[in-house]
Amino acid sequence: MPAATGIVGEFLALKEETDADVLAMQVGDFYEFFGDDAELVADELDLKTSEKSSQGGSYPMAGVPVADLTPYLKGLVERGYRVAVADQHDGADGPERAITRVVTPGTLLETTDADARYLAAIVDDGDAYGLAFADVTTGQFVVTSTDDVDAALSECYRFDPAEIIPGPGVRDDDALDRLRDHTDARLTLHDDEAFAPGRATHVAREHFGRETFESVGATDAAVRAAGAVLAYVDATDAGVLASMTRVRTLADDDRVTLDATTQRNLELTETMQGGSEGSLLATVDHTVTSAGRRLLAAWLQRPRRDVDALRDRQAAVDALATAALARDGLREHLADAYDLERLASKATSGSADPRDLARARDTLALVPVVHDRIVDDPTLADSPLATVLDADTRERAADLHDELDAALVDDPPQTTTQGGIFARGYDDAIDDARDRHEAAQEYFDTLEATVKQETGLTHVTVDRNKTDGWYVQVGKSEADRMPERFREVKTLKNSRRFVTDELEERERDLVQLEDRRSDLERDRFETLREEVAEHAALLQDVGRAFARVDAFASFAEHAVANDWTRPELTHEDVLDVDAGRHPVVEQTTEFVPNDLHLDDDRRFAVVTGPNMSGKSTYMRQTALVVLLAQVGSFVPADGATVGVVDGVFTRVGALDELAQGRSTFMVEMTELANILHTATEESLVILDEVGRGTATYDGISIAWAATEYLHNEVRAKTLFATHYHELTTLADHLERVVNVHVAADERDGDVTFLRTVREGPTDRSYGVHVADLAGVPSPVVDRSREVLDRLREDEAIEARGSDGGTGGGTQQVVFDLESGSLRASDDGAGSASADGGATTADATGGDDVVEARDDDVAGERTAGEGDDALSEREREVLAELADVDVAATAPVELLSRVQAWQERLDDGE
């Protein structure tokens, strides 16, 4: 096909200039798409296509009106596309077009979503991973760094950026795949030069100030990431760099570690299924502003350790919970507030329209109202809320409000071309142009009445359009009676249109006056918008102050409605919860509260109980109580004392990742490894089953060893739910391990889950009962009960074939724990553990026994060098050991005997 020329050729040439996925090119009053771009836009946004011919070829074409580009642009970008926009302007030889901006998922300003929309950069400088997160819609800019790639990925999960630009050091296939696993962000490979140490550092320091990064403690890697983000925003011509007035770091000493697994398991902002309904955020969110919701989400995802700062938040929530009327009044006023953080970005980018500035004016008018509401209530006035809007902010807000109030009419038009933006008395030149324009317009406003009076005709109208300009339209039945000075310009089906020399002359004058007024208003509006942009930091300050009040009020609203209590925060090593509840589950069911107590002497709780009894809920509610306390919220309990933690780690179930070559058990072990490597003595660890994805012997061994390691080495406060009842014996051997269980009541074969947590271990899992509840066919459930009864009685099981036998007669089998399979029984007898898991004659793995290791209690055991060196006491122990029928002894009893023998041997030393 010959090369296209004309409009299509110009489009294709411009498309070659950009690496964007789609080009929108302005052609008059429309933005047009051609070729593959037209087909893509048509498929994604349900647009109709037509054909455009060029040089003998035919190209698909689609278009949208200039005024309607924003929603289509938003739709494309939110689907992950980068869209270049080519605007039209008047040139010496006619219309000219050039690409003016590239809109990407991370630089989209035109959004109505309440959530933050981050652009992220990640850099690996060999010493650390540097990250920068910028929300171009609000001007928020955050940098951080970490030595660990998993921690860097967790930050990406936490911020959930719309777009990530990975640096040269993190562009290999494995790194990009891991980024895709942790976020839904578009990954954009930007110019390597933007990440170069010298250039990136220079860009960042020039923008924020040469000493800024040192003062906030940012690392070199973090500064490089910041520079890359700034360079990318500048390259897309988003025009929002001026709104990025501050940079902050995530201080390591104040952060609570929440890895991506924990954030997902606790369903902080979205559920396991990916929706927001049912998440913690959706449950506690009663905010009335977009900025308030964003802040609430940020708090939940970034708990703090600064007890003083958290107590200030608690005090604000407490005051609002107490002052119900004042709280309602504040929420009513805040509901009228516009999103000033986003408006600041629109002003600096030059995209704010007259109505945006009017919304800024109206929102700034709320500053004294909100402040007065706070200081006029004694409870609120005596709380940290009184300092949310300081005197300097209030004064500057009043000045900007007065300027906008004097400039704008009450309800300005959305565009600058319509006129009528400015109030009278604000600008003399505009007032003069308006007066002259209105005087000229009066002729046309009265022309209809004048013609009717002069001619006596009744079917007369006066109007204008782009084709004919101003005209007098008369019905055909009366048109012949028009005076000669009226010259006909068009004949329609039922009417005829006329003009006069005077009308045409007055029209020319009116158009000139309209253009004059429009130019004056447009120029003056751009000046006013620039003045507002210079106050971007002030708008952000007010917006964030309103967001804080809104978030505090949201916490208070939820606390009052759900009978939550203010927790006591302390640096002491304690977690004491009285009648705690799960904040989400209690919304949909009649909840049974439970207590929890962990301290320095009671750090590790083994949680047992029936399936479906509430073990997972109990442990997750514990984590959520701690998290809520460390964001400054009240908590779902009758009382709580929370010793602040430095991290919350969870291992709760696992989803298969077979596509990545990772089985459920591999995921489980990877998560366990992360906890064992990362958790500290000041952490909270939640383990919901460990070792269940492999053979029973392997699983018990891993769970046993992990318990010892967490108890002895890590020493974190830990809740460990397990169905390995053998682990409950560790409470007898490890000094800081305790047993708790979720109770069940069984009467006449019926089981009732009481949902109550009690001290001590449970003895059964009630798995067969749960299978019955789940609808497993009755023959399977009945046979399960029969097999379970024989296992409990240490009897062998008859394996039944399809004909009632095995094809060669009845076969007696036992369940081999080590292999995880049935094997033929040598003597027709086996043994069973307390929870129905049968053991075999070699269940202890030969003549070895397991010794519970407590690094704080147990000493080294030294054996004799031979039989001749044995004492009488040692010979007695060996004789008793020889008499033990290992196959007939349950593991719990066997461990008890081993403990007794060890104590006797120790006493004889």
ChimeraX attribute file (.defattr): number of C-alpha atoms within 10 A of each C-alpha:
attribute: neighborCount
match mode: 1-to-1
recipient: residues
	/A:1	8
	/A:2	8
	/A:3	11
	/A:4	19
	/A:5	14
	/A:6	10
	/A:7	16
	/A:8	22
	/A:9	15
	/A:10	16
	/A:11	23
	/A:12	17
	/A:13	13
	/A:14	18
	/A:15	20
	/A:16	11
	/A:17	11
	/A:18	14
	/A:19	12
	/A:20	16
	/A:21	17
	/A:22	24
	/A:23	26
	/A:24	27
	/A:25	26
	/A:26	24
	/A:27	20
	/A:28	13
	/A:29	12
	/A:30	17
	/A:31	22
	/A:32	23
	/A:33	28
	/A:34	27
	/A:35	18
	/A:36	13
	/A:37	19
	/A:38	24
	/A:39	21
	/A:40	18
	/A:41	24
	/A:42	18
	/A:43	12
	/A:44	12
	/A:45	14
	/A:46	10
	/A:47	16
	/A:48	14
	/A:49	19
	/A:50	14
	/A:51	14
	/A:52	15
	/A:53	15
	/A:54	17
	/A:55	13
	/A:56	9
	/A:57	12
	/A:58	15
	/A:59	19
	/A:60	18
	/A:61	22
	/A:62	24
	/A:63	23
	/A:64	17
	/A:65	14
	/A:66	16
	/A:67	11
	/A:68	11
	/A:69	16
	/A:70	15
	/A:71	13
	/A:72	15
	/A:73	22
	/A:74	21
	/A:75	16
	/A:76	22
	/A:77	22
	/A:78	17
	/A:79	11
	/A:80	19
	/A:81	18
	/A:82	25
	/A:83	24
	/A:84	25
	/A:85	23
	/A:86	23
	/A:87	18
	/A:88	18
	/A:89	13
	/A:90	9
	/A:91	9
	/A:92	6
	/A:93	6
	/A:94	7
	/A:95	11
	/A:96	15
	/A:97	18
	/A:98	16
	/A:99	20
	/A:100	14
	/A:101	17
	/A:102	24
	/A:103	25
	/A:104	28
	/A:105	26
	/A:106	30
	/A:107	26
	/A:108	23
	/A:109	25
	/A:110	16
	/A:111	16
	/A:112	10
	/A:113	9
	/A:114	13
	/A:115	15
	/A:116	24
	/A:117	26
	/A:118	29
	/A:119	28
	/A:120	29
	/A:121	31
	/A:122	31
	/A:123	28
	/A:124	23
	/A:125	19
	/A:126	9
	/A:127	11
	/A:128	18
	/A:129	25
	/A:130	26
	/A:131	29
	/A:132	31
	/A:133	28
	/A:134	27
	/A:135	25
	/A:136	28
	/A:137	26
	/A:138	28
	/A:139	25
	/A:140	21
	/A:141	22
	/A:142	19
	/A:143	28
	/A:144	25
	/A:145	27
	/A:146	19
	/A:147	13
	/A:148	12
	/A:149	14
	/A:150	14
	/A:151	18
	/A:152	23
	/A:153	22
	/A:154	22
	/A:155	24
	/A:156	25
	/A:157	22
	/A:158	23
	/A:159	20
	/A:160	20
	/A:161	24
	/A:162	24
	/A:163	23
	/A:164	27
	/A:165	26
	/A:166	26
	/A:167	25
	/A:168	18
	/A:169	14
	/A:170	17
	/A:171	16
	/A:172	10
	/A:173	9
	/A:174	10
	/A:175	15
	/A:176	13
	/A:177	12
	/A:178	13
	/A:179	23
	/A:180	14
	/A:181	13
	/A:182	17
	/A:183	21
	/A:184	16
	/A:185	23
	/A:186	22
	/A:187	20
	/A:188	16
	/A:189	12
	/A:190	19
	/A:191	14
	/A:192	11
	/A:193	14
	/A:194	21
	/A:195	30
	/A:196	18
	/A:197	17
	/A:198	12
	/A:199	15
	/A:200	24
	/A:201	23
	/A:202	16
	/A:203	21
	/A:204	23
	/A:205	18
	/A:206	13
	/A:207	17
	/A:208	15
	/A:209	13
	/A:210	14
	/A:211	10
	/A:212	17
	/A:213	21
	/A:214	13
	/A:215	9
	/A:216	14
	/A:217	15
	/A:218	20
	/A:219	19
	/A:220	21
	/A:221	28
	/A:222	30
	/A:223	28
	/A:224	33
	/A:225	34
	/A:226	34
	/A:227	28
	/A:228	34
	/A:229	30
	/A:230	22
	/A:231	21
	/A:232	20
	/A:233	22
	/A:234	14
	/A:235	13
	/A:236	18
	/A:237	16
	/A:238	24
	/A:239	21
	/A:240	26
	/A:241	18
	/A:242	17
	/A:243	30
	/A:244	24
	/A:245	14
	/A:246	14
	/A:247	19
	/A:248	17
	/A:249	17
	/A:250	15
	/A:251	14
	/A:252	14
	/A:253	10
	/A:254	14
	/A:255	17
	/A:256	22
	/A:257	23
	/A:258	22
	/A:259	22
	/A:260	21
	/A:261	19
	/A:262	22
	/A:263	21
	/A:264	21
	/A:265	18
	/A:266	21
	/A:267	22
	/A:268	23
	/A:269	23
	/A:270	19
	/A:271	18
	/A:272	14
	/A:273	10
	/A:274	11
	/A:275	12
	/A:276	16
	/A:277	13
	/A:278	19
	/A:279	20
	/A:280	23
	/A:281	22
	/A:282	18
	/A:283	17
	/A:284	20
	/A:285	18
	/A:286	21
	/A:287	24
	/A:288	20
	/A:289	21
	/A:290	23
	/A:291	28
	/A:292	29
	/A:293	24
	/A:294	18
	/A:295	19
	/A:296	25
	/A:297	23
	/A:298	18
	/A:299	19
	/A:300	22
	/A:301	22
	/A:302	20
	/A:303	25
	/A:304	26
	/A:305	21
	/A:306	17
	/A:307	18
	/A:308	11
	/A:309	14
	/A:310	19
	/A:311	21
	/A:312	15
	/A:313	24
	/A:314	27
	/A:315	21
	/A:316	27
	/A:317	29
	/A:318	24
	/A:319	25
	/A:320	28
	/A:321	24
	/A:322	14
	/A:323	16
	/A:324	15
	/A:325	12
	/A:326	19
	/A:327	24
	/A:328	14
	/A:329	14
	/A:330	22
	/A:331	21
	/A:332	12
	/A:333	16
	/A:334	23
	/A:335	13
	/A:336	14
	/A:337	24
	/A:338	21
	/A:339	27
	/A:340	26
	/A:341	26
	/A:342	27
	/A:343	29
	/A:344	32
	/A:345	29
	/A:346	26
	/A:347	27
	/A:348	24
	/A:349	22
	/A:350	16
	/A:351	17
	/A:352	22
	/A:353	19
	/A:354	23
	/A:355	18
	/A:356	21
	/A:357	24
	/A:358	23
	/A:359	19
	/A:360	23
	/A:361	23
	/A:362	18
	/A:363	23
	/A:364	26
	/A:365	18
	/A:366	20
	/A:367	23
	/A:368	15
	/A:369	14
	/A:370	18
	/A:371	20
	/A:372	14
	/A:373	17
	/A:374	26
	/A:375	16
	/A:376	12
	/A:377	15
	/A:378	11
	/A:379	19
	/A:380	24
	/A:381	18
	/A:382	15
	/A:383	21
	/A:384	16
	/A:385	24
	/A:386	18
	/A:387	14
	/A:388	18
	/A:389	20
	/A:390	12
	/A:391	11
	/A:392	9
	/A:393	16
	/A:394	16
	/A:395	13
	/A:396	15
	/A:397	24
	/A:398	18
	/A:399	12
	/A:400	20
	/A:401	22
	/A:402	14
	/A:403	16
	/A:404	24
	/A:405	20
	/A:406	17
	/A:407	21
	/A:408	22
	/A:409	17
	/A:410	15
	/A:411	13
	/A:412	20
	/A:413	16
	/A:414	14
	/A:415	15
	/A:416	19
	/A:417	15
	/A:418	13
	/A:419	19
	/A:420	19
	/A:421	25
	/A:422	23
	/A:423	17
	/A:424	16
	/A:425	11
	/A:426	14
	/A:427	15
	/A:428	10
	/A:429	14
	/A:430	22
	/A:431	17
	/A:432	13
	/A:433	19
	/A:434	22
	/A:435	14
	/A:436	17
	/A:437	20
	/A:438	15
	/A:439	13
	/A:440	18
	/A:441	19
	/A:442	11
	/A:443	15
	/A:444	21
	/A:445	14
	/A:446	11
	/A:447	18
	/A:448	19
	/A:449	15
	/A:450	13
	/A:451	18
	/A:452	14
	/A:453	11
	/A:454	11
	/A:455	13
	/A:456	14
	/A:457	15
	/A:458	14
	/A:459	15
	/A:460	20
	/A:461	16
	/A:462	18
	/A:463	15
	/A:464	11
	/A:465	8
	/A:466	6
	/A:467	6
	/A:468	13
	/A:469	14
	/A:470	20
	/A:471	25
	/A:472	23
	/A:473	22
	/A:474	22
	/A:475	18
	/A:476	16
	/A:477	11
	/A:478	16
	/A:479	18
	/A:480	11
	/A:481	12
	/A:482	17
	/A:483	11
	/A:484	9
	/A:485	11
	/A:486	16
	/A:487	15
	/A:488	17
	/A:489	13
	/A:490	13
	/A:491	12
	/A:492	10
	/A:493	7
	/A:494	9
	/A:495	16
	/A:496	20
	/A:497	24
	/A:498	21
	/A:499	19
	/A:500	17
	/A:501	11
	/A:502	11
	/A:503	19
	/A:504	14
	/A:505	10
	/A:506	17
	/A:507	19
	/A:508	13
	/A:509	16
	/A:510	20
	/A:511	15
	/A:512	13
	/A:513	20
	/A:514	22
	/A:515	16
	/A:516	17
	/A:517	24
	/A:518	21
	/A:519	16
	/A:520	18
	/A:521	24
	/A:522	18
	/A:523	13
	/A:524	18
	/A:525	20
	/A:526	17
	/A:527	12
	/A:528	19
	/A:529	24
	/A:530	17
	/A:531	16
	/A:532	23
	/A:533	24
	/A:534	16
	/A:535	19
	/A:536	26
	/A:537	19
	/A:538	20
	/A:539	29
	/A:540	24
	/A:541	18
	/A:542	24
	/A:543	25
	/A:544	21
	/A:545	21
	/A:546	26
	/A:547	26
	/A:548	21
	/A:549	24
	/A:550	27
	/A:551	29
	/A:552	28
	/A:553	28
	/A:554	25
	/A:555	28
	/A:556	28
	/A:557	21
	/A:558	20
	/A:559	21
	/A:560	16
	/A:561	9
	/A:562	15
	/A:563	12
	/A:564	21
	/A:565	17
	/A:566	22
	/A:567	26
	/A:568	16
	/A:569	24
	/A:570	15
	/A:571	13
	/A:572	13
	/A:573	17
	/A:574	21
	/A:575	25
	/A:576	19
	/A:577	24
	/A:578	16
	/A:579	15
	/A:580	24
	/A:581	26
	/A:582	24
	/A:583	22
	/A:584	19
	/A:585	15
	/A:586	14
	/A:587	12
	/A:588	8
	/A:589	8
	/A:590	8
	/A:591	14
	/A:592	16
	/A:593	18
	/A:594	20
	/A:595	19
	/A:596	18
	/A:597	14
	/A:598	21
	/A:599	15
	/A:600	14
	/A:601	12
	/A:602	16
	/A:603	24
	/A:604	26
	/A:605	25
	/A:606	25
	/A:607	31
	/A:608	29
	/A:609	27
	/A:610	23
	/A:611	19
	/A:612	15
	/A:613	23
	/A:614	20
	/A:615	23
	/A:616	21
	/A:617	15
	/A:618	25
	/A:619	23
	/A:620	24
	/A:621	21
	/A:622	24
	/A:623	22
	/A:624	23
	/A:625	24
	/A:626	26
	/A:627	28
	/A:628	20
	/A:629	27
	/A:630	31
	/A:631	24
	/A:632	27
	/A:633	33
	/A:634	27
	/A:635	29
	/A:636	31
	/A:637	23
	/A:638	17
	/A:639	19
	/A:640	26
	/A:641	19
	/A:642	23
	/A:643	23
	/A:644	25
	/A:645	28
	/A:646	21
	/A:647	24
	/A:648	26
	/A:649	28
	/A:650	27
	/A:651	23
	/A:652	22
	/A:653	16
	/A:654	17
	/A:655	12
	/A:656	14
	/A:657	12
	/A:658	9
	/A:659	7
	/A:660	9
	/A:661	8
	/A:662	14
	/A:663	16
	/A:664	17
	/A:665	18
	/A:666	16
	/A:667	18
	/A:668	22
	/A:669	18
	/A:670	14
	/A:671	19
	/A:672	19
	/A:673	12
	/A:674	15
	/A:675	22
	/A:676	18
	/A:677	9
	/A:678	14
	/A:679	21
	/A:680	20
	/A:681	17
	/A:682	18
	/A:683	22
	/A:684	24
	/A:685	26
	/A:686	24
	/A:687	23
	/A:688	19
	/A:689	20
	/A:690	27
	/A:691	22
	/A:692	19
	/A:693	17
	/A:694	15
	/A:695	14
	/A:696	18
	/A:697	17
	/A:698	17
	/A:699	17
	/A:700	21
	/A:701	15
	/A:702	17
	/A:703	19
	/A:704	21
	/A:705	14
	/A:706	17
	/A:707	25
	/A:708	20
	/A:709	16
	/A:710	21
	/A:711	24
	/A:712	17
	/A:713	14
	/A:714	19
	/A:715	22
	/A:716	23
	/A:717	28
	/A:718	24
	/A:719	29
	/A:720	24
	/A:721	23
	/A:722	23
	/A:723	23
	/A:724	22
	/A:725	24
	/A:726	17
	/A:727	22
	/A:728	25
	/A:729	20
	/A:730	23
	/A:731	18
	/A:732	14
	/A:733	16
	/A:734	21
	/A:735	18
	/A:736	22
	/A:737	22
	/A:738	23
	/A:739	22
	/A:740	21
	/A:741	24
	/A:742	25
	/A:743	20
	/A:744	19
	/A:745	10
	/A:746	10
	/A:747	7
	/A:748	5
	/A:749	8
	/A:750	8
	/A:751	14
	/A:752	12
	/A:753	17
	/A:754	13
	/A:755	22
	/A:756	17
	/A:757	23
	/A:758	18
	/A:759	13
	/A:760	17
	/A:761	21
	/A:762	22
	/A:763	17
	/A:764	16
	/A:765	22
	/A:766	19
	/A:767	16
	/A:768	18
	/A:769	18
	/A:770	17
	/A:771	16
	/A:772	14
	/A:773	10
	/A:774	9
	/A:775	9
	/A:776	13
	/A:777	10
	/A:778	11
	/A:779	8
	/A:780	13
	/A:781	18
	/A:782	13
	/A:783	12
	/A:784	15
	/A:785	14
	/A:786	12
	/A:787	18
	/A:788	20
	/A:789	15
	/A:790	19
	/A:791	25
	/A:792	17
	/A:793	16
	/A:794	24
	/A:795	21
	/A:796	24
	/A:797	24
	/A:798	18
	/A:799	17
	/A:800	14
	/A:801	13
	/A:802	7
	/A:803	7
	/A:804	10
	/A:805	13
	/A:806	13
	/A:807	11
	/A:808	7
	/A:809	11
	/A:810	14
	/A:811	18
	/A:812	20
	/A:813	21
	/A:814	28
	/A:815	22
	/A:816	22
	/A:817	19
	/A:818	16
	/A:819	12
	/A:820	13
	/A:821	11
	/A:822	14
	/A:823	14
	/A:824	16
	/A:825	19
	/A:826	12
	/A:827	10
	/A:828	15
	/A:829	20
	/A:830	27
	/A:831	27
	/A:832	26
	/A:833	22
	/A:834	20
	/A:835	19
	/A:836	21
	/A:837	18
	/A:838	26
	/A:839	25
	/A:840	24
	/A:841	19
	/A:842	14
	/A:843	19
	/A:844	18
	/A:845	12
	/A:846	9
	/A:847	10
	/A:848	8
	/A:849	12
	/A:850	13
	/A:851	13
	/A:852	20
	/A:853	19
	/A:854	18
	/A:855	15
	/A:856	11
	/A:857	9
	/A:858	12
	/A:859	9
	/A:860	6
	/A:861	8
	/A:862	6
	/A:863	9
	/A:864	10
	/A:865	8
	/A:866	7
	/A:867	9
	/A:868	7
	/A:869	10
	/A:870	14
	/A:871	13
	/A:872	10
	/A:873	15
	/A:874	19
	/A:875	12
	/A:876	13
	/A:877	16
	/A:878	13
	/A:879	11
	/A:880	12
	/A:881	15
	/A:882	11
	/A:883	8
	/A:884	12
	/A:885	11
	/A:886	20
	/A:887	19
	/A:888	18
	/A:889	20
	/A:890	21
	/A:891	23
	/A:892	16
	/A:893	13
	/A:894	18
	/A:895	19
	/A:896	13
	/A:897	15
	/A:898	17
	/A:899	17
	/A:900	13
	/A:901	19
	/A:902	16
	/A:903	11
	/A:904	14
	/A:905	15
	/A:906	10
	/A:907	9
	/A:908	11
	/A:909	7
